[in-house]
Amino acid sequence: MSNTNYTFAVARIRALEVSLFSKSVIDQLMACKTYEECMRFLEDKGWGDGSGKQDGDTMLSEERKKIWETVEELGISMDAFGVISYPNAFHNLKTAIKETLTDKHRDDFFYENTVPSREELREIIKSKDFGRLPKNMEEAAKDAYETLMHTNDGQLCDVIIDKACLEAILEAAESADDVIAAYARTVVAVADIKIAVRCQKTKKSYDFMMRALTNCSGMQTDALAKAALGGFDTLCAYLESSGYGAASEALKISPSAFERWCDNHLIEMFQPQKFESFTIGPVMAYIIARENEIKTVGIILSGKRNGLPDSFITERIREMYV
């Protein structure tokens, strides 16, 4: 895509950025006393379909749909956004496999606007016509399907597809702009850290971890797995020595603080894109910012709906892009 076309896309994104929620807007949402008051606040901000009849989950789904509608309007090939769209697409693959083998359909478990679509995935998995899947999904889908069918091990099914997703992200980054490549490497490194943390807590074996972890620059999977086997303190020490001291500090505070760090780390790497005008970076940053915004609103809505203390909710709130 030419710089001229990127310039148009970035100009459009700059106009949309003014509607992104700032910290002060999130503070206003937090100040709402009830879930119902939060919903009215969001409706006044233009969230949802404008009917005033949506519940929170449906509203959030509507906002995610708007992200990709905006991207489509920019005229940039969706191939450029594989590193962002793959997690949703591979999540849908897991869902299609599990519902096919359990015969329990749940449309609300699927993300919209993915390739292949929900119905295409259902048809492919039901007929076991895996060759119709994108190449980066085909082998993982076969393996995950057979694994779940013969072992009923849903966790192993997830591991197989999650790793294929991370590998697809890295592959897409090989021919991408520098900012996308850097984002892809960071996404995979953060995912590896999350996997190691979960495996350390659940005392998974080295072999299990090596099957789940994905090699990427900046993260030595063998050393990470061995550190996780050594216990919490050993894992934290390894992260500190590998340039992820902030992740280690967050882990020592609480699991929710660590999850918050993971999302904030990705947002922070896009902050410089506010000053770019001739690359795809600002468009990527806007998509990530919107996803982060929707996740944060979802955390607040869930907390208010369940009557949780504000302190509990605040600990989980992400940093905003603007």
KEMI-706269 format. One line per 10 residues: number of its first residue (from 1); their letters; for each residue x, y, z of C-alpha. Coordinates in pm, 1 decimal, decimal comma. Each point is the difference from the previous one (the first is absolute). Layout:
NUM) A) X:Y:Z  ...
# end
This chain:
1) MSNTNYTFAV) 0,0:0,0:0,0  140,7:345,3:-88,1  90,5:269,3:248,2  -279,6:213,7:-144,0  -258,5:-261,1:88,5  151,3:-44,3:345,2  -20,3:375,0:42,2  -374,3:-9,8:-67,5  -47,0:-292,2:239,2  203,3:167,9:273,3
11) ARIRALEVSL) -193,6:325,2:-42,8  -323,0:-193,8:51,4  146,4:-172,4:307,2  108,5:332,6:146,8  -360,6:118,8:-22,1  -120,8:-316,7:173,8  259,5:16,4:277,2  -178,9:293,6:161,6  -286,5:-234,5:89,3  228,2:-251,1:174,4
21) FSKSVIDQLM) -52,2:-13,5:374,8  262,7:183,8:202,6  81,3:-75,9:362,2  -240,5:274,7:107,2  -286,2:-161,0:-192,3  79,4:-337,2:156,1  -0,3:172,1:340,2  -346,0:139,8:-78,1  -121,5:-348,0:-91,6  143,9:-136,2:323,1
31) ACKTYEECMR) -183,2:272,2:192,4  -334,6:-137,7:-118,5  -166,4:-166,0:298,0  -173,9:-286,6:-178,1  25,3:-218,8:-307,9  -312,0:166,8:-142,1  154,2:344,4:46,4  314,2:-120,1:-178,9  -209,4:-120,9:-292,4  -174,4:336,4:-30,8
41) FLEDKGWGDG) 336,8:175,8:10,4  132,1:-218,4:-283,3  -314,9:45,2:-207,3  39,8:377,0:34,5  353,9:-44,0:-137,4  -140,9:-172,5:-309,0  81,1:-355,9:99,6  -218,4:-287,0:-118,8  -262,3:4,2:-272,8  -189,9:301,9:131,5
51) SGKQDGDTML) -306,7:-201,5:99,1  54,9:38,8:373,7  -107,7:-362,6:37,1  333,8:-182,7:-18,8  163,2:-172,3:294,7  367,7:58,8:72,4  135,3:-304,9:-181,7  -197,2:79,0:-314,3  114,9:362,1:12,7  365,5:-104,5:23,1
61) SEERKKIWET) -45,8:-237,1:-292,3  -152,6:284,8:-199,8  299,3:221,0:75,6  244,0:-269,7:-114,6  -196,1:-29,4:-321,3  35,2:376,0:-53,1  380,5:-29,6:13,6  17,9:-219,2:-307,6  -268,6:193,9:-180,5  222,5:304,8:39,4
71) VEELGISMDA) 305,8:-188,7:-125,6  -193,7:-119,7:-303,9  -95,0:360,3:-79,8  368,9:96,9:-6,8  61,6:-219,8:-303,2  299,1:-182,2:147,2  25,2:-371,9:-75,5  -101,5:-211,5:297,7  315,8:-206,1:-59,7  192,2:286,8:159,1
81) FGVISYPNAF) -178,6:-61,1:330,2  58,4:-372,8:36,3  206,7:45,3:314,8  -305,6:160,8:163,3  -279,1:-207,1:-152,3  159,2:-344,8:38,4  -75,4:-38,7:373,9  -373,4:38,1:-64,4  9,2:-228,3:-303,8  188,2:-276,1:183,2
91) HNLKTAIKET) -228,3:39,3:303,1  -291,7:-64,8:-234,3  177,3:-309,6:-130,6  24,7:-137,3:355,3  -365,9:76,4:58,8  -109,1:-168,2:-323,3  194,9:-316,6:82,1  -136,2:-22,1:354,0  -361,0:62,5:-94,3  19,6:-251,9:-286,7
101) LTDKHRDDFF) 121,5:-272,7:233,7  -245,2:87,7:277,4  -292,2:92,2:-227,6  -61,1:317,0:202,7  -21,6:313,0:-213,9  62,7:338,9:161,2  5,4:290,7:-244,0  101,6:236,1:280,4  329,2:-185,6:44,2  113,6:111,2:-346,8
111) YENTVPSREE) 158,9:326,8:-107,2  -151,4:173,8:-300,9  180,5:126,2:-311,1  258,3:-276,9:-23,3  135,0:-206,9:-287,4  -123,6:-271,1:-24,8  -341,0:101,8:128,8  -185,5:-180,5:276,1  -223,4:-192,7:-239,2  289,5:-89,0:-228,4
121) LREIIKSKDF) 193,9:-138,8:295,4  -297,1:-202,4:117,8  -45,2:-153,0:-343,9  371,4:-74,6:-42,5  41,5:-163,4:342,3  -324,0:-196,4:-23,5  104,6:-146,0:-335,8  365,3:-30,6:110,0  96,0:173,7:-324,4  306,6:160,7:157,9
131) GRLPKNMEEA) 157,1:75,4:-337,2  -245,7:288,6:-39,5  155,6:179,7:294,6  278,9:255,9:-41,4  337,8:-174,8:-9,1  101,1:139,5:337,5  -305,8:-168,3:157,2  -22,2:-330,0:-185,7  245,0:-225,4:185,8  -83,7:141,7:342,4
141) AKDAYETLMH) -371,3:-53,5:-63,6  56,0:-365,5:-94,2  222,7:-60,8:301,1  -229,2:179,4:244,8  -311,4:-175,6:-133,6  156,5:-345,6:26,5  144,7:78,4:343,5  -331,3:115,8:140,7  -193,2:-285,3:-159,6  230,5:-272,7:136,6
151) TNDGQLCDVI) 104,7:148,3:336,3  -278,2:247,2:86,7  284,1:228,8:113,6  -129,8:349,5:-67,5  311,1:161,7:144,8  229,8:-182,8:-241,2  -231,0:94,7:-286,2  41,0:364,7:105,0  378,4:-31,8:21,9  26,4:-134,6:-353,6
161) IDKACLEAIL) -209,3:277,5:-152,9  142,4:279,1:214,6  353,7:-89,8:-106,8  -105,3:-10,6:-365,7  -149,3:346,1:46,1  324,6:140,9:140,9  199,7:-158,8:-280,8  -239,4:152,9:-254,0  48,8:341,3:158,9  377,7:-29,1:-28,9
171) EAAESADDVI) -25,4:-121,8:-359,5  -222,0:293,6:-94,4  250,8:237,8:154,2  286,2:-121,8:-221,2  -116,2:209,6:-295,6  -166,3:276,5:201,5  93,8:357,1:87,7  243,7:43,3:288,1  -269,5:109,8:242,9  -212,1:-308,4:-74,3
181) AAYARTVVAV) 301,5:-229,8:27,6  94,0:151,4:336,1  -357,2:-35,5:122,2  -13,5:-364,1:-111,2  320,1:-86,9:183,5  -127,5:172,6:313,6  -335,9:-179,4:-17,7  173,1:-338,5:-20,7  248,5:81,4:276,7  -280,6:115,1:232,0
191) ADIKIAVRCQ) -202,0:-312,2:-87,0  300,5:-217,8:86,9  33,1:173,4:336,6  -370,3:-57,1:70,8  36,3:-368,0:-89,1  304,8:-39,7:224,3  -181,7:168,8:289,2  -303,3:-229,3:-34,3  218,2:-308,5:-34,8  201,9:92,5:307,5
201) KTKKSYDFMM) -318,6:35,2:205,5  -146,9:-327,5:-124,7  334,1:-186,8:12,6  0,3:-102,6:-365,7  287,1:-207,7:-135,6  287,2:128,4:-212,4  -133,2:-194,7:-301,1  -344,2:160,1:36,3  151,4:346,8:16,9  220,4:-53,8:-304,3
211) RALTNCSGMQ) -305,3:-112,9:-193,0  -182,2:318,3:98,8  277,4:260,6:-26,1  91,3:167,8:-329,5  353,2:98,4:-97,8  46,9:368,6:-71,3  282,5:251,0:17,5  49,7:130,8:350,0  -142,8:-305,7:173,3  190,5:-326,8:50,5
221) TDALAKAALG) -273,2:-260,0:44,7  230,8:-268,1:140,2  132,4:234,8:268,8  -349,6:132,8:70,9  -137,7:-352,1:47,3  286,1:-98,1:230,4  -49,8:318,8:202,4  -368,9:-82,1:41,6  94,0:-348,6:120,7  224,0:162,7:259,8
231) GFDTLCAYLE) -291,5:173,2:169,1  -146,6:349,4:28,4  315,0:176,7:120,9  214,7:-162,8:-268,9  -248,0:100,5:-268,7  -7,3:359,7:124,1  379,9:11,0:4,8  15,8:-126,1:-358,2  -247,1:265,3:-116,0  205,7:270,9:169,4
241) SSGYGAASEA) 318,0:-120,4:-170,6  -177,8:-12,5:-337,8  -117,9:361,2:-5,1  -344,9:-68,3:142,5  56,9:132,0:349,0  -331,5:189,5:-9,2  -181,2:-329,1:-66,1  177,9:-154,3:296,1  -95,9:288,9:228,4  -364,3:-22,9:-110,5
251) LKISPSAFER) -2,7:-374,7:66,2  120,0:59,6:352,6  -294,9:234,7:62,4  -285,6:-220,2:-125,2  -124,5:-199,2:-300,0  -228,7:287,4:-99,2  291,1:246,3:12,8  193,0:-230,7:-232,3  -288,7:-22,6:-247,8  -25,3:378,0:10,2
261) WCDNHLIEMF) 372,5:30,2:-72,9  -32,4:-229,1:-302,6  -261,2:223,2:-163,3  166,5:325,7:103,9  333,5:-118,4:-142,2  -156,7:-39,9:-344,9  -171,7:338,9:20,6  321,8:173,8:103,0  191,0:-126,0:-301,2  -248,2:177,2:-227,9
271) QPQKFESFTI) 21,6:339,8:169,2  260,0:129,0:-253,6  -250,8:-62,3:-281,6  -184,9:314,4:107,3  268,2:193,7:-186,5  9,8:-207,5:-321,6  -190,2:90,7:-316,3  134,7:-214,4:-283,2  -12,4:-358,1:130,2  -260,1:-252,7:104,6
281) GPVMAYIIAR) 112,0:42,6:361,2  -268,5:251,3:108,0  -273,1:-225,3:-141,2  139,2:-296,6:192,3  23,7:216,5:310,9  -364,6:104,2:-33,3  -118,3:-360,7:-29,7  201,9:-104,7:305,1  -121,3:306,1:191,1  -364,3:-77,6:-77,6
291) ENEIKTVGII) 38,7:-365,1:102,1  166,7:113,6:321,9  -275,5:254,9:61,3  -273,2:-259,8:-51,2  175,4:-245,5:231,5  29,4:267,4:269,4  -366,7:96,3:-31,0  -87,8:-369,1:21,7  196,1:-32,2:324,6  -185,5:296,3:148,5
301) LSGKRNGLPD) -342,3:-122,5:-113,5  64,9:-347,2:138,2  113,9:143,5:331,5  -298,8:231,7:32,5  -244,9:-272,1:-102,1  137,0:-233,6:266,5  19,8:264,3:272,2  377,5:-22,5:39,2  191,2:265,8:197,6  138,4:287,3:-206,6
311) SFITERIREM) 351,4:-81,6:123,1  -30,5:-349,6:-147,1  -108,5:142,1:-338,3  256,8:281,5:-5,1  289,1:-244,8:42,9  -100,3:-159,0:-330,1  -53,1:315,1:-208,5  240,3:35,5:-295,6  192,4:308,5:-108,6  -165,4:199,9:-276,8
321) YV) 170,1:86,7:-328,7  -106,3:367,9:11,9
# end
